[in-house]
Amino acid sequence: MNILFGFLVFAGIFAVYDALRKVNNNILEQTEEIKKLRKEMKEMDD
């Protein structure tokens, strides 16, 4: 029973870690897209 509980805790911690990693990657990708858009807009204004 303890092994099952330990495995469930480990799986839960891993799931939270994986979710946070995915959110972080999405934020980084969006930041890069915003930078590209700003650069393109500056080039259009010049």
N, CA, C and O atoms as a printed pandas DataFrame, in Angstrom:
     atom_number atom_name residue_name chain_id  residue_number  x_coord  y_coord  z_coord
0              1         N          MET        A               1    0.835   -1.201    0.000
1              2        CA          MET        A               1    0.000    0.000    0.000
2              3         C          MET        A               1    0.873    1.255    0.000
3              4         O          MET        A               1    0.578    2.223   -0.701
4              5         N          ASN        A               2    1.948    1.231    0.791
5              6        CA          ASN        A               2    2.844    2.389    0.837
6              7         C          ASN        A               2    3.515    2.629   -0.515
7              8         O          ASN        A               2    3.738    3.772   -0.915
8              9         N          ILE        A               3    3.834    1.540   -1.209
9             10        CA          ILE        A               3    4.482    1.685   -2.515
10            11         C          ILE        A               3    3.523    2.348   -3.501
11            12         O          ILE        A               3    3.931    3.211   -4.278
12            13         N          LEU        A               4    2.270    1.955   -3.474
13            14        CA          LEU        A               4    1.277    2.551   -4.363
14            15         C          LEU        A               4    1.102    4.033   -4.056
15            16         O          LEU        A               4    1.044    4.862   -4.964
16            17         N          PHE        A               5    1.017    4.359   -2.772
17            18        CA          PHE        A               5    0.866    5.762   -2.371
18            19         C          PHE        A               5    2.083    6.577   -2.805
19            20         O          PHE        A               5    1.941    7.691   -3.310
20            21         N          GLY        A               6    3.270    6.025   -2.610
21            22        CA          GLY        A               6    4.489    6.709   -3.025
22            23         C          GLY        A               6    4.529    6.922   -4.525
23            24         O          GLY        A               6    4.942    7.983   -4.996
24            25         N          PHE        A               7    4.106    5.926   -5.274
25            26        CA          PHE        A               7    4.076    6.059   -6.727
26            27         C          PHE        A               7    3.084    7.138   -7.155
27            28         O          PHE        A               7    3.374    7.922   -8.058
28            29         N          LEU        A               8    1.922    7.183   -6.517
29            30        CA          LEU        A               8    0.924    8.198   -6.854
30            31         C          LEU        A               8    1.433    9.604   -6.540
31            32         O          LEU        A               8    1.190   10.535   -7.309
32            33         N          VAL        A               9    2.126    9.765   -5.433
33            34        CA          VAL        A               9    2.698   11.070   -5.091
34            35         C          VAL        A               9    3.749   11.463   -6.122
35            36         O          VAL        A               9    3.774   12.599   -6.594
36            37         N          PHE        A              10    4.610   10.520   -6.465
37            38        CA          PHE        A              10    5.634   10.785   -7.472
38            39         C          PHE        A              10    5.004   11.152   -8.812
39            40         O          PHE        A              10    5.448   12.099   -9.460
40            41         N          ALA        A              11    3.986   10.423   -9.232
41            42        CA          ALA        A              11    3.311   10.696  -10.505
42            43         C          ALA        A              11    2.652   12.073  -10.467
43            44         O          ALA        A              11    2.670   12.793  -11.465
44            45         N          GLY        A              12    2.076   12.442   -9.335
45            46        CA          GLY        A              12    1.455   13.758   -9.202
46            47         C          GLY        A              12    2.470   14.877   -9.304
47            48         O          GLY        A              12    2.238   15.879   -9.981
48            49         N          ILE        A              13    3.597   14.704   -8.629
49            50        CA          ILE        A              13    4.658   15.717   -8.685
50            51         C          ILE        A              13    5.187   15.838  -10.109
51            52         O          ILE        A              13    5.424   16.945  -10.592
52            53         N          PHE        A              14    5.371   14.710  -10.782
53            54        CA          PHE        A              14    5.859   14.748  -12.161
54            55         C          PHE        A              14    4.855   15.428  -13.083
55            56         O          PHE        A              14    5.247   16.172  -13.982
56            57         N          ALA        A              15    3.562   15.179  -12.870
57            58        CA          ALA        A              15    2.527   15.799  -13.708
58            59         C          ALA        A              15    2.536   17.317  -13.532
59            60         O          ALA        A              15    2.398   18.055  -14.507
60            61         N          VAL        A              16    2.697   17.779  -12.302
61            62        CA          VAL        A              16    2.748   19.221  -12.050
62            63         C          VAL        A              16    3.993   19.813  -12.698
63            64         O          VAL        A              16    3.927   20.881  -13.308
64            65         N          TYR        A              17    5.108   19.139  -12.573
65            66        CA          TYR        A              17    6.352   19.610  -13.188
66            67         C          TYR        A              17    6.201   19.713  -14.704
67            68         O          TYR        A              17    6.600   20.707  -15.311
68            69         N          ASP        A              18    5.626   18.689  -15.299
69            70        CA          ASP        A              18    5.453   18.677  -16.749
70            71         C          ASP        A              18    4.518   19.792  -17.202
71            72         O          ASP        A              18    4.769   20.433  -18.223
72            73         N          ALA        A              19    3.455   20.028  -16.461
73            74        CA          ALA        A              19    2.515   21.103  -16.808
74            75         C          ALA        A              19    3.202   22.465  -16.724
75            76         O          ALA        A              19    3.029   23.301  -17.610
76            77         N          LEU        A              20    3.973   22.691  -15.674
77            78        CA          LEU        A              20    4.691   23.962  -15.533
78            79         C          LEU        A              20    5.719   24.153  -16.645
79            80         O          LEU        A              20    5.907   25.264  -17.141
80            81         N          ARG        A              21    6.372   23.079  -17.028
81            82        CA          ARG        A              21    7.352   23.154  -18.110
82            83         C          ARG        A              21    6.681   23.547  -19.422
83            84         O          ARG        A              21    7.209   24.365  -20.175
84            85         N          LYS        A              22    5.524   22.965  -19.690
85            86        CA          LYS        A              22    4.798   23.293  -20.921
86            87         C          LYS        A              22    4.335   24.744  -20.910
87            88         O          LYS        A              22    4.428   25.431  -21.927
88            89         N          VAL        A              23    3.840   25.213  -19.776
89            90        CA          VAL        A              23    3.401   26.609  -19.670
90            91         C          VAL        A              23    4.587   27.542  -19.894
91            92         O          VAL        A              23    4.466   28.539  -20.605
92            93         N          ASN        A              24    5.716   27.227  -19.298
93            94        CA          ASN        A              24    6.912   28.048  -19.456
94            95         C          ASN        A              24    7.358   28.097  -20.916
95            96         O          ASN        A              24    7.713   29.163  -21.418
96            97         N          ASN        A              25    7.341   26.958  -21.597
97            98        CA          ASN        A              25    7.720   26.930  -23.011
98            99         C          ASN        A              25    6.764   27.771  -23.848
99           100         O          ASN        A              25    7.193   28.465  -24.769
100          101         N          ASN        A              26    5.468   27.714  -23.533
101          102        CA          ASN        A              26    4.498   28.519  -24.277
102          103         C          ASN        A              26    4.754   30.004  -24.063
103          104         O          ASN        A              26    4.661   30.789  -25.006
104          105         N          ILE        A              27    5.070   30.393  -22.851
105          106        CA          ILE        A              27    5.356   31.803  -22.561
106          107         C          ILE        A              27    6.595   32.257  -23.330
107          108         O          ILE        A              27    6.612   33.355  -23.886
108          109         N          LEU        A              28    7.625   31.419  -23.365
109          110        CA          LEU        A              28    8.842   31.778  -24.095
110          111         C          LEU        A              28    8.579   31.916  -25.594
111          112         O          LEU        A              28    9.095   32.827  -26.241
112          113         N          GLU        A              29    7.775   31.008  -26.137
113          114        CA          GLU        A              29    7.444   31.081  -27.564
114          115         C          GLU        A              29    6.655   32.343  -27.866
115          116         O          GLU        A              29    6.911   33.009  -28.869
116          117         N          GLN        A              30    5.698   32.679  -27.011
117          118        CA          GLN        A              30    4.894   33.882  -27.229
118          119         C          GLN        A              30    5.759   35.131  -27.132
119          120         O          GLN        A              30    5.557   36.083  -27.886
120          121         N          THR        A              31    6.711   35.139  -26.219
121          122        CA          THR        A              31    7.603   36.290  -26.073
122          123         C          THR        A              31    8.421   36.478  -27.350
123          124         O          THR        A              31    8.601   37.604  -27.812
124          125         N          GLU        A              32    8.913   35.387  -27.916
125          126        CA          GLU        A              32    9.683   35.476  -29.157
126          127         C          GLU        A              32    8.805   35.990  -30.298
127          128         O          GLU        A              32    9.256   36.795  -31.113
128          129         N          GLU        A              33    7.565   35.534  -30.360
129          130        CA          GLU        A              33    6.656   36.005  -31.408
130          131         C          GLU        A              33    6.388   37.499  -31.262
131          132         O          GLU        A              33    6.339   38.223  -32.257
132          133         N          ILE        A              34    6.218   37.953  -30.042
133          134        CA          ILE        A              34    5.974   39.383  -29.809
134          135         C          ILE        A              34    7.182   40.197  -30.251
135          136         O          ILE        A              34    7.028   41.257  -30.859
136          137         N          LYS        A              35    8.383   39.709  -29.950
137          138        CA          LYS        A              35    9.596   40.409  -30.375
138          139         C          LYS        A              35    9.658   40.512  -31.894
139          140         O          LYS        A              35   10.001   41.562  -32.437
140          141         N          LYS        A              36    9.324   39.415  -32.578
141          142        CA          LYS        A              36    9.339   39.423  -34.040
142          143         C          LYS        A              36    8.325   40.420  -34.590
143          144         O          LYS        A              36    8.621   41.166  -35.524
144          145         N          LEU        A              37    7.121   40.430  -34.003
145          146        CA          LEU        A              37    6.086   41.355  -34.466
146          147         C          LEU        A              37    6.501   42.807  -34.257
147          148         O          LEU        A              37    6.280   43.652  -35.125
148          149         N          ARG        A              38    7.100   43.092  -33.109
149          150        CA          ARG        A              38    7.570   44.459  -32.850
150          151         C          ARG        A              38    8.624   44.875  -33.873
151          152         O          ARG        A              38    8.607   45.999  -34.376
152          153         N          LYS        A              39    9.541   43.955  -34.175
153          154        CA          LYS        A              39   10.589   44.256  -35.148
154          155         C          LYS        A              39    9.973   44.519  -36.525
155          156         O          LYS        A              39   10.373   45.456  -37.216
156          157         N          GLU        A              40    9.009   43.700  -36.917
157          158        CA          GLU        A              40    8.355   43.875  -38.204
158          159         C          GLU        A              40    7.605   45.205  -38.254
159          160         O          GLU        A              40    7.628   45.897  -39.272
160          161         N          MET        A              41    6.946   45.557  -37.162
161          162        CA          MET        A              41    6.202   46.814  -37.132
162          163         C          MET        A              41    7.145   48.011  -37.224
163          164         O          MET        A              41    6.837   49.001  -37.887
164          165         N          LYS        A              42    8.298   47.916  -36.554
165          166        CA          LYS        A              42    9.289   49.001  -36.638
166          167         C          LYS        A              42    9.790   49.143  -38.066
167          168         O          LYS        A              42    9.946   50.259  -38.561
168          169         N          GLU        A              43   10.044   48.020  -38.733
169          170        CA          GLU        A              43   10.528   48.056  -40.113
170          171         C          GLU        A              43    9.487   48.656  -41.042
171          172         O          GLU        A              43    9.846   49.344  -41.998
172          173         N          MET        A              44    8.208   48.413  -40.786
173          174        CA          MET        A              44    7.146   48.980  -41.615
174          175         C          MET        A              44    7.038   50.502  -41.423
175          176         O          MET        A              44    6.727   51.228  -42.367
176          177         N          ASP        A              45    7.294   50.973  -40.210
177          178        CA          ASP        A              45    7.199   52.401  -39.925
178          179         C          ASP        A              45    8.369   53.176  -40.535
179          180         O          ASP        A              45    8.237   54.349  -40.882
180          181         N          ASP        A              46    9.513   52.503  -40.660
181          182        CA          ASP        A              46   10.706   53.196  -41.188
182          183         C          ASP        A              46   10.659   53.391  -42.659
183          184         O          ASP        A              46   11.588   53.955  -43.237
